Amino acid sequence: MAQRLKTRYGHAAELPNVFNDDLGVVAGPESKPLYGLVETILSQQSPVAATQRMSLAFRAADPEWHLAVDAGQAGIQQTLEGARGNLARSKASYIHRALIRLLEEHGHVL
């Protein structure tokens, strides 16, 4: 399946990287799974422009994952709302719960 997609659409590095700000590839085999998960959560029921705003605001506010954990759901929500993102409460909850789960199960977020 991956080969068929690559043949049809090209390699991920050849595609425009609309969600990333020099932080590596978000989607594809080169991506870091946690970045991809957060981008997926942010993109749900959001136009590309809103997803980009939320992503950039989130990474600026919490450049390291532990800062997002420390900010809590309310802090993440405030950041997403400040970026005029929709469903900020729900998205903040999912992101924070995912980070907490990683911390609980592995002792670190990344």
N, C-alpha and C positions, 0 to 999 in steps of 0.2 A: 504494500500500500504506500509506504513512504517513498519508494522508488517511483511509483506512478505519479504521485503528487509532485515529486521533484522534477520529473520529466515534463509534466504539464505546466507547472508554475515557476520552475527554477529553484535554485538553492536559496535558502533563507537569507544568506548574506547579500544576495542580489536584489532582494526586495526592500522597499523603503521601510525604515524602522521608525514608525510614527509614535510609538509610546516610549521610546528610550532616549535618554539624554546622556549618551556616552557611558552607559552603565552595562554594556553587553547586550546581547541579543535577548529579547523577551520571549519570543516564540521560536521553536525549532530545536534541533538536536544540540545546539550550542548554548541554549538558555539555561539559566539557573531556575530550578523548579519553583522556588518561593517567589521569585520575581514574576514568573508566569502566572502563578496562582493569584497574586495580588492584582496583576493587570486584568486577569479574567474577572475577578470580583468587581473591580472598578468599571469594567466595560459593560456589565450587565445593564440592559435597558438605558444605555447612555450613548449619545452620538460620539463620534470620534473626538471632536473638539472638547467636549466635556470630560471625556476619559483622559485626554492629554493634560488638561488643566488639573484634574484631581491627582493624576500620577506625579506631575511635576511638583505640585504643592505638598503632597505626601512625602516625597523624597527630600524636598527642601526642609520640611519641618522635622523629619525623622530620618536623617541620612544613614543611620545605623538601626538595625532591627530592634535592638534592646531599647532604643529611645521610644519607639512606637509602643512597645510593651509598657514602658514606664508612663507614657502619656495616657494610656488606658483608652477604653472605647470612647469616652467623652472627648479626649484630646484629638483622637483620630477623626471623630465626627466633626469637631470644630474646624479642623484643617480642610476636610472635604467640603463642608458648607462654605468656607471662605473661598474655595475655588469654584463656587457656584455649581457644585455637583449634586445630582439628583440621588435620592435614596441614601443620603449620607449616613443616616442612623443605622440602617440595615447593613450597608457595606462596611461601616466601621465595626459593627458587631462581628461580622464574619471574619474580617481581617484580624481583629484583636483575638478572637477565639482561636483562630488558626495559629497565631504566634504563641499564645499561651499553651496550646496543646503541644507544639514542638518543644517548648521550654520544659514542660512537665515530662514528656516522654524521652527527651534526649539530653536534658540538662543545659541546652543552649538553643538559641534560635537559628543561628547559621554559623 
